[in-house]
Amino acid sequence: MFTGIIEELGTIEAVQTRAAGARLTIRCETVLSDAVEGASIAVNGVCLTAVDLRAGSFSADLAPETLRRSNLGDLRAGSRVNLERPLSPTGRLNGHIVQGHVDGTGEFLSLEALGEDNWWLRIRVPAELDPYLVFKGSIAIDGISLTIASLESDVLAATIIPHTFRGTTLGGYRAGARVNLECDVLAKHVEKLLKRLDLKAPMTVEKLREQGY
């Protein structure tokens, strides 16, 4: 489990395309300080298994589903990525519960300056994710825990503070770029539970008349 608080910006060193999937090699330092072979590391919000650990880098294999569901297939050598280690049992949940299981990708629309290095981020989201998005709710965008500040049709917006702007990849996006989206897992569980409830339609005057009352 992750929290959406980015620890480090890594750099893609190599991308190896394979018959099924791909392998990334990522240069970094902080997230390797206590990493072991097989450890989980979130890369742009995608939970990956670290292999081939070396001084200053690790690799991770991408399944075809990961390439289809996320923006990791868009990465090239030199691309910057957001990195986070899993939450330790004694750690603080500073962001929100992030599983590293991306639900889909959104379209980066704009990052508008608000002054004092604060920014207004706008993302177009796919229709199938709309049921899980609420005003002031949480969402992970490329692994960054953000609060939804506005929802208008298929566009969500969030305020980006200076610390987040400086410590993540957000400042390097151009309009049209794909970003990974992970909705609040609690919202997904609630939706499934509600669908299973035998909710009867409310009684109305018309229905009473139909039944002879």
C-alpha positions in Angstrom: 0.0 0.0 0.0 1.1 3.5 -0.8 0.0 7.0 0.2 0.5 9.1 -2.9 3.3 11.2 -1.3 6.1 11.1 -3.9 9.6 10.5 -2.4 11.8 11.0 -5.4 11.9 11.8 -9.1 13.6 9.0 -11.0 14.9 8.9 -14.6 14.3 6.2 -17.1 17.6 4.8 -18.2 16.4 2.2 -20.6 13.2 0.6 -22.0 13.4 -2.9 -23.4 10.4 -3.9 -25.5 9.6 -7.7 -25.4 7.3 -10.0 -27.2 4.9 -9.8 -24.3 5.4 -6.7 -22.1 8.6 -4.7 -21.5 11.3 -3.9 -18.9 12.1 -0.6 -17.5 15.4 0.4 -15.9 15.2 3.4 -13.6 17.9 5.6 -12.1 17.2 6.7 -8.6 18.7 6.8 -5.0 16.2 7.4 -2.2 13.8 4.5 -2.9 16.8 2.1 -3.1 18.1 2.8 0.4 16.2 -0.2 2.0 15.1 -2.0 -1.2 15.6 -5.7 -1.6 15.0 -8.0 -4.6 11.3 -8.3 -5.1 10.4 -5.1 -3.2 7.4 -3.1 -4.4 8.0 0.4 -5.8 5.3 2.7 -7.2 6.4 4.2 -10.6 4.0 6.9 -11.7 1.5 5.3 -9.4 1.9 1.8 -10.7 3.0 -0.8 -8.2 6.0 -2.6 -9.8 8.3 -5.3 -8.5 12.0 -4.2 -8.3 14.5 -6.6 -9.8 18.2 -6.4 -10.8 19.0 -4.0 -8.0 22.2 -2.1 -8.6 24.0 1.0 -7.2 21.8 3.8 -8.4 19.2 1.8 -10.4 16.6 -0.9 -10.5 14.6 -2.7 -13.2 11.0 -3.7 -13.3 9.0 -5.9 -15.7 5.8 -4.6 -17.2 3.0 -7.0 -18.1 0.8 -6.4 -21.2 -2.1 -5.4 -18.9 0.1 -2.8 -17.3 1.1 -1.3 -20.6 -2.5 -1.2 -21.7 -3.9 0.3 -18.5 -1.2 2.9 -17.7 1.1 5.4 -19.3 4.3 3.5 -18.7 4.4 2.4 -22.3 4.8 6.0 -23.3 8.1 6.3 -21.3 11.4 6.7 -23.1 15.0 7.0 -22.0 15.3 10.3 -20.1 11.7 10.5 -19.0 11.2 11.5 -15.4 8.9 9.4 -13.2 7.4 9.7 -9.7 8.7 7.1 -7.2 7.3 6.0 -3.8 8.1 3.1 -1.5 5.3 1.2 0.2 4.0 2.5 3.5 5.7 0.9 6.5 3.5 -0.3 9.4 4.8 2.5 11.6 4.5 5.2 9.0 2.0 8.0 8.7 -0.8 8.0 6.1 0.0 11.5 4.9 -1.9 11.2 1.6 -4.6 8.6 1.1 -4.8 4.9 0.5 -3.2 4.2 -2.8 -2.9 0.6 -4.0 -0.8 1.2 -7.1 -3.5 -0.5 -9.2 -4.2 2.1 -11.9 -7.8 2.2 -13.1 -7.1 4.0 -16.4 -5.5 7.1 -17.9 -6.7 10.6 -18.2 -5.7 13.4 -20.6 -3.5 16.3 -19.3 -5.2 19.5 -20.4 -3.4 22.3 -18.7 -1.5 23.6 -15.7 -2.3 27.2 -15.1 -0.3 29.5 -12.8 -2.2 30.9 -9.8 0.7 32.9 -8.4 3.4 32.2 -5.8 4.3 28.9 -7.5 0.7 27.5 -7.0 -1.0 25.9 -10.0 -4.4 24.8 -11.3 -4.3 21.3 -12.9 -7.0 20.2 -15.3 -7.4 16.5 -16.4 -10.0 15.0 -18.7 -11.1 11.7 -17.2 -12.8 8.7 -18.9 -16.5 8.3 -18.4 -16.2 4.9 -16.7 -14.3 6.5 -13.8 -16.8 9.3 -13.1 -18.9 7.3 -10.5 -15.8 7.2 -8.2 -15.0 10.9 -8.3 -16.5 13.4 -5.9 -15.8 17.1 -5.0 -13.1 17.2 -2.3 -12.5 13.5 -2.7 -9.1 11.9 -3.2 -7.5 10.7 -6.5 -4.0 9.6 -7.4 -2.7 11.2 -10.6 0.6 9.5 -11.7 0.9 8.3 -8.1 0.4 11.8 -6.6 -2.3 12.0 -3.9 -4.5 15.0 -4.8 -7.8 16.5 -3.7 -10.4 17.1 -6.4 -11.1 20.8 -6.3 -13.6 20.9 -9.2 -15.6 18.5 -11.3 -17.2 19.9 -14.5 -18.5 17.3 -16.9 -15.6 15.1 -17.7 -12.9 17.4 -16.4 -11.5 17.4 -12.9 -9.2 20.0 -11.4 -6.8 20.1 -8.5 -4.7 22.8 -6.9 -1.0 22.0 -7.0 1.1 23.6 -4.2 4.7 24.6 -4.7 6.2 21.5 -2.9 4.2 19.2 -5.1 5.0 21.1 -8.3 8.8 21.0 -7.5 8.9 17.4 -6.4 6.9 15.6 -9.1 6.6 15.3 -12.8 3.7 17.6 -13.2 5.7 20.5 -14.5 7.0 18.6 -17.5 3.7 17.6 -19.1 2.3 18.9 -22.3 -1.4 19.1 -23.3 -2.5 15.7 -24.5 -0.2 13.7 -22.4 -1.6 10.6 -20.7 -1.6 10.4 -16.9 -2.3 7.4 -14.7 -5.5 7.6 -12.6 -6.3 5.6 -9.5 -9.7 6.2 -7.9 -10.4 5.9 -4.2 -10.7 2.2 -3.4 -13.4 2.9 -0.8 -15.6 4.4 -3.5 -15.2 1.2 -5.6 -16.2 -1.1 -2.8 -19.3 1.1 -1.9 -20.4 1.0 -5.5 -20.3 -2.8 -5.7 -22.1 -3.2 -2.4 -24.9 -0.8 -3.5 -25.3 -2.8 -6.7 -25.9 -6.0 -4.7 -28.6 -4.5 -2.5 -32.2 -5.3 -3.4 -33.3 -1.7 -3.5 -37.0 -1.5 -4.3 -38.4 1.4 -6.3 -40.1 4.0 -4.1 -43.9 3.8 -3.9 -45.7 6.6 -5.8 -49.3 7.7 -6.2 -49.4 6.3 -9.7 -48.3 2.8 -8.5 -50.9 2.8 -5.8 -53.6 3.6 -8.3 -52.3 0.8 -10.5 -52.8 -1.6 -7.6 -56.4 -0.5 -7.0 -55.9 1.9 -4.1 
